[in-house]
Amino acid sequence: MRFEPVPAEAIRNLSILKAERACVDCNLRNISLKRANFSGVNLEGSNLQTANLAEAVFDNANLSGTNLKYSYLKQISLETSQLVNADLTQANLYEANLKGADLSYATLRSTNLNKANLRDANLTGADLSMTYLRDANLINANLSGVKLCNTVLPDGKVSYEGC
């Protein structure tokens, strides 16, 4: 993974987020919020591309339409969060907690969801092409219209549904 410097704008926006618990359409590219607690924040439409949110808590947060491409989200908690139309292409969500999260119409292409908890999650219309779901918990998850092209399923089998 190639790391780039954090833009000055992202540092200013982080101050706004901390003070107001909201920063809609903000640029937080390359920011590191490892182990931070931002439960309930509103980051709708924001850019968190290549951010490090490992072990952070964003429970019940609004991340709809957010760009999380290439982000490091290992062991993040996004329980009951809104990620509608979010872009998580090539993000690392190893052991992430997405219980009850709304990921409808999200893009999760080539994403690592190994051992992720997606119990009761809404994945309606999501693109999980080339995603790694080995040992993920999908109990009661809504998978209506999900694209699973070349996707490794929890049991290790590969799905070609939607190719």
Buried (B, 14 or more C-beta within 10 A) or exposed (E): EEEEEBBEEBEEBBEEBEEEBBBEEBBBBBBBBBEBEBBBBBBBBBBBBBBBBBBBBBBBBBBBBBBBBBBBBBBBBBBBBBBBBBBBBBBBBBBBBBBBBBBBBBBBBBBBBBBBBBBBBBBBBBBBBBBBBBEBBBEEBBBEEBBBBBBBBBEEEEBEBBE
